[in-house]
Amino acid sequence: MTEVAYSKSKLTVDELMPSVYDDLRRIAYRYLLGEAPGHTLRPTALVNEAYVKLAGQCTEWRDKSRFLAVAARVMRHILVDHARAQGRQKRGLRPRKITLNELTAIGARNWPDLLDLDKALLKLAEHDKRKSQVIELLFFGGLTYEQCAEVLNISAVTLYRELKMAKAWLYRELAPIERTV
């Protein structure tokens, strides 16, 4: 990720965007990797939509990691809304599968689609919000373990434990979908 020296004061979206734009495009690209080739959103369009939503909030940001965490969440919601608007489920079409780097470690062969994963993360958040945030920050946000621990204000050991439990929970939650495909 691009490193930028920040002053102790908080920064606006407009001040942060030049330094995080490449990171946001990388996150957007990862989101769109598993989508069908004809997907109407491109990484640049996804970043631009996220910028519009974030700029409208008039929020000042303490640091880049926290901004990227929120931006990743906004992009995830944009994609989920886009998938719902396309009505893929209503037409009986299954969206293409998406990959999540480290989820390969738990051995899933058929990846969940974005809507199934979003539902599972929302369900996980109902049970344990922090575990859901860990997955969102690491896999969707592209944050490092250190940045994620800092954003959540937890130790690295706690982060690893939470991640291990969150991955196991998601695997169990998404496994029935895997067998029916």
C-alpha positions in Angstrom: 0.0 0.0 0.0 1.1 3.5 -0.7 2.6 5.2 2.4 1.9 8.8 3.1 3.1 11.1 5.9 0.2 12.5 7.7 0.0 15.3 10.2 -1.7 14.8 13.5 -4.9 16.5 12.2 -7.7 14.7 10.6 -8.0 14.5 6.8 -10.9 14.9 4.4 -11.8 12.5 1.6 -10.4 14.9 -0.9 -7.1 15.1 0.9 -6.8 11.3 1.2 -7.9 10.3 -2.3 -4.7 11.1 -4.2 -2.7 8.9 -1.8 -5.2 6.0 -1.6 -6.6 5.9 -5.2 -4.2 3.1 -6.3 -5.1 1.1 -3.2 -8.8 1.6 -3.9 -8.5 0.5 -7.5 -6.6 -2.6 -6.3 -9.4 -3.4 -3.9 -12.0 -2.8 -6.6 -10.1 -5.0 -9.0 -10.1 -7.8 -6.5 -13.8 -7.4 -5.9 -14.5 -7.7 -9.6 -12.1 -10.6 -10.4 -14.7 -13.3 -10.1 -17.5 -11.4 -11.8 -18.7 -12.3 -15.3 -16.8 -10.8 -18.2 -19.7 -8.6 -19.1 -20.1 -7.1 -15.7 -21.1 -3.5 -16.1 -19.0 -2.1 -13.3 -15.2 -1.6 -13.8 -12.7 -0.9 -11.0 -12.5 2.8 -11.9 -16.3 3.2 -11.9 -16.5 1.3 -8.5 -13.9 3.6 -7.0 -15.7 6.7 -8.4 -19.0 5.6 -6.9 -17.4 4.9 -3.6 -15.8 8.3 -3.7 -19.1 10.0 -4.3 -20.7 8.2 -1.3 -17.7 8.9 0.9 -17.4 12.6 -0.1 -21.0 13.2 0.7 -20.4 12.1 4.4 -18.3 15.2 5.3 -16.3 12.9 7.6 -12.7 13.6 8.6 -10.4 10.6 8.8 -7.8 9.9 11.5 -5.6 7.7 9.3 -5.4 5.9 6.0 -6.2 2.4 7.3 -9.5 3.5 8.8 -10.4 5.2 5.6 -9.6 2.2 3.5 -11.7 0.0 5.8 -14.7 2.2 5.3 -14.1 2.5 1.6 -13.9 -1.2 1.2 -17.2 -1.6 3.0 -18.8 1.0 0.8 -17.5 -0.7 -2.4 -18.8 -4.1 -1.1 -22.3 -2.5 -0.5 -22.2 -0.9 -4.0 -21.5 -4.3 -5.6 -24.2 -6.1 -3.5 -26.7 -3.4 -4.5 -25.6 -3.7 -8.1 -26.1 -7.5 -8.0 -29.5 -7.1 -6.5 -30.5 -4.5 -9.1 -29.5 -6.9 -11.9 -32.0 -9.3 -10.6 -29.7 -12.3 -11.1 -31.4 -14.4 -8.5 -34.9 -13.7 -9.8 -33.9 -14.9 -13.3 -32.5 -18.1 -12.0 -29.0 -17.3 -12.9 -26.2 -18.0 -10.5 -23.5 -15.3 -10.4 -20.0 -16.4 -11.0 -17.9 -17.3 -8.0 -15.5 -14.9 -6.3 -12.3 -15.9 -4.6 -11.1 -14.6 -1.3 -7.3 -15.1 -1.1 -6.9 -16.9 2.2 -10.2 -18.7 2.1 -8.4 -21.3 0.0 -6.7 -22.4 3.2 -10.0 -23.8 4.5 -10.4 -26.0 1.5 -13.6 -24.7 -0.2 -13.8 -25.8 -3.9 -16.8 -23.9 -5.1 -16.8 -20.3 -4.0 -19.9 -18.5 -2.8 -21.3 -15.8 -4.9 -21.2 -12.2 -3.7 -24.8 -12.2 -2.4 -24.4 -15.4 -0.5 -21.2 -14.2 1.0 -22.8 -10.9 2.0 -25.7 -12.7 3.7 -23.2 -14.9 5.6 -21.2 -11.8 6.7 -24.3 -10.1 7.9 -25.3 -13.2 9.8 -21.8 -13.4 11.3 -22.1 -9.8 12.3 -25.3 -10.6 14.2 -23.4 -13.2 16.2 -20.0 -11.5 16.5 -19.5 -8.1 14.8 -15.7 -8.1 15.3 -15.2 -11.4 13.4 -17.2 -10.0 10.6 -15.1 -6.8 10.6 -11.9 -8.9 10.5 -13.0 -10.7 7.3 -14.2 -7.4 5.8 -11.0 -5.6 6.5 -8.6 -8.3 5.5 -10.3 -9.8 2.5 -12.4 -7.0 1.1 -10.4 -4.1 2.4 -6.9 -5.5 1.6 -5.5 -4.2 4.9 -2.5 -5.9 6.4 -2.8 -7.8 9.6 -1.1 -5.0 11.4 -3.5 -2.4 9.9 -6.5 -4.5 10.7 -5.4 -5.0 14.3 -4.8 -1.2 14.6 -8.3 -0.3 13.2 -10.0 -2.8 15.5 -7.8 -1.8 18.4 -6.8 -5.4 19.2 -3.6 -7.3 19.5 -2.1 -9.4 16.6 -2.7 -12.6 18.6 -6.4 -11.7 19.1 -6.7 -10.9 15.4 -5.3 -14.3 14.3 -7.6 -16.0 16.7 -10.6 -14.0 15.5 -9.7 -14.7 11.9 -9.3 -18.4 12.4 -12.7 -18.6 14.1 -14.4 -16.3 11.5 -13.1 -18.5 8.6 -14.3 -21.6 10.2 -17.7 -20.1 10.8 -18.0 -18.9 7.2 -16.9 -22.2 5.9 -19.6 -24.0 7.9 -22.2 -21.4 6.9 -21.4 -21.5 3.2 -20.7 -25.3 2.9 -24.4 -26.2 2.2 -24.3 -23.8 -0.8 -21.1 -25.5 -2.0 -22.7 -29.0 -2.0 -25.9 -27.9 -3.9 -24.1 -26.2 -6.8 
